[in-house]
Amino acid sequence: MNDKHRSEEDLSMSGFTDRLIASMAGGLVVSCQAYPGEPLRHPETMAQMAAAVEVGGAVAVRAQGLSDVSAVRGRVSVPVVGIWKEGNEGIYITPTLRHARCVAAAGADIVALDGTRRDRVDGLTLAETIRGLKEEYDVVVMADCGSVDDGLFAAEAGADLIGTTLCGYTGERPKTDGPDYEVIETLVNRLDGGRPVIAEGRIHAPDQARRAMDLGAHAVVVGTAITHPTSITRWFCDALR
Ligand SMILES: CC(=O)N[C@H](C=O)[C@@H](O)[C@H](O)[C@H](O)COP(=O)(O)O
């Protein structure tokens, strides 16, 4: 559909999407997550963490779970990338349209969801899920992908942002020591500006973030290396052994 045939509502929605995506260009998104049973697992704690990374210059914050999304949304001014994890294997990142709706209703500006080619548990296709969500909410959709083929599939299905989040976690790609640069670079080239690529997953140092950006990523997401003290402590302890 070209602009001439778009309704004013459509135009303002795409304007919102474009502005939000532009605000993230070249920036660092910080994922603030604590896992079940962990000491920092509390929405208010994650909201404080989000406020701290905003002060440091994060252009957006990623949060998990409806309470965290809501608490973080209330605390920061930058866009919130929301997810809702159900379990930790198979399709577990915002696995269904219902989960996606709830994440949007909790206040996420960007809803990130599983963007792989695997069958979804509610029987909907990725395209149907994205369409269903966008019919109800003015949100940007980020597809968390595990391979180049996933990324191309998700772009075709209507995702606004293509993330490399699941590379190394779906069996399609090896779990590289650092970021999966090969997927980042190939996706940037294959999508050719058609969809921004968000580099996410095992970016543990500033030079790795820089390299992902130099390969053409629109933004990079860092979680563990900034917001997961238990892992960071272990890295240091291991180095001292
Ligand atoms: C695979 C999966 O479930 N990733 C999750 C997605 O939200 C999080 O556990 C990661 O921390 C996040 O992707 C950021 O990555 P890293 O923590 O490696 O910087």
The ligand as a Gaussian input file, in Angstrom:
#p B3LYP/6-31G(d) Opt

LIG

0 1
 C       18.041000     -16.436000      24.651000
 C       17.222000     -15.647000      25.623000
 O       16.324000     -16.183000      26.224000
 N       17.511000     -14.350000      25.741000
 C       16.819000     -13.513000      26.662000
 C       15.942000     -12.597000      25.966000
 O       15.356000     -11.701000      26.432000
 C       17.668000     -12.910000      27.750000
 O       17.874000     -13.957000      28.673000
 C       19.025000     -12.303000      27.371000
 O       19.638000     -11.860000      28.550000
 C       18.923000     -11.138000      26.396000
 O       18.606000     -11.631000      25.129000
 C       20.226000     -10.335000      26.256000
 O       21.272000     -11.160000      25.882000
 P       22.621000     -11.215000      26.740000
 O       22.231000     -11.434000      28.150000
 O       23.388000     -12.376000      26.168000
 O       23.330000      -9.883000      26.544000

